[in-house]
């Protein structure tokens, strides 16, 4: 491979943090079957990349409590993201304490949220994301249990 090709993303290469713009949007409260939030990634590079698998989402409050994500189903994800294309994952998790008041990350904590693409390079540590409402305004995140990722949709 020539030096000029190794600097760019080859078609079919795994999507990495440097070419993805992540968004995390808290959705309006609906039924318990509706997603709580939507995690999306847009390919901002000039080359296509492979998005094969589920991203990892971590929310944690300092060295204290943390919440991780896991796929709702084990169905394989194999997508090609062209330049400007996006993929969105519905997120399902309780965003309010249980009736007994328990919550993995207490409501008064402001957790850091990180997302890592599937199959990251050894030096790809992911990106920090801020959760917003559907109008783009920052909201205080509340994670009370595991975040389950639903099936992706190309946008």
Rosetta blueprint (number, residue, H / E / L):
1 X L
2 X L
3 X H
4 X H
5 X H
6 X H
7 X H
8 X L
9 X L
10 X L
11 X L
12 X L
13 X L
14 X E
15 X L
16 X L
17 X H
18 X H
19 X H
20 X E
21 X E
22 X E
23 X E
24 X E
25 X E
26 X E
27 X L
28 X L
29 X L
30 X L
31 X L
32 X L
33 X L
34 X L
35 X L
36 X L
37 X E
38 X E
39 X E
40 X E
41 X E
42 X E
43 X E
44 X L
45 X L
46 X L
47 X L
48 X L
49 X E
50 X E
51 X E
52 X L
53 X L
54 X L
55 X L
56 X E
57 X E
58 X E
59 X E
60 X E
61 X L
62 X L
63 X L
64 X L
65 X L
66 X E
67 X E
68 X E
69 X E
70 X E
71 X E
72 X L
73 X L
74 X L
75 X L
76 X L
77 X L
78 X L
79 X E
80 X E
81 X E
82 X L
83 X L
84 X L
85 X L
86 X E
87 X E
88 X E
89 X E
90 X E
91 X E
92 X E
93 X L
94 X L
95 X L
96 X L
97 X L
98 X L
99 X L
100 X L
101 X L
102 X L
103 X L
104 X L
105 X L
106 X L
107 X L
108 X L
109 X L
110 X L
111 X L
112 X E
113 X E
114 X E
115 X E
116 X E
117 X L
118 X L
119 X L
120 X L
121 X L
122 X L
123 X L
124 X L
125 X L
126 X L
127 X E
128 X E
129 X E
130 X L
131 X E
132 X E
133 X L
134 X L
135 X L
136 X L
137 X L
138 X E
139 X L
140 X L
141 X L
142 X L
143 X L
144 X L
145 X L
146 X L
147 X E
148 X E
149 X E
150 X E
151 X E
152 X E
153 X E
154 X E
155 X L
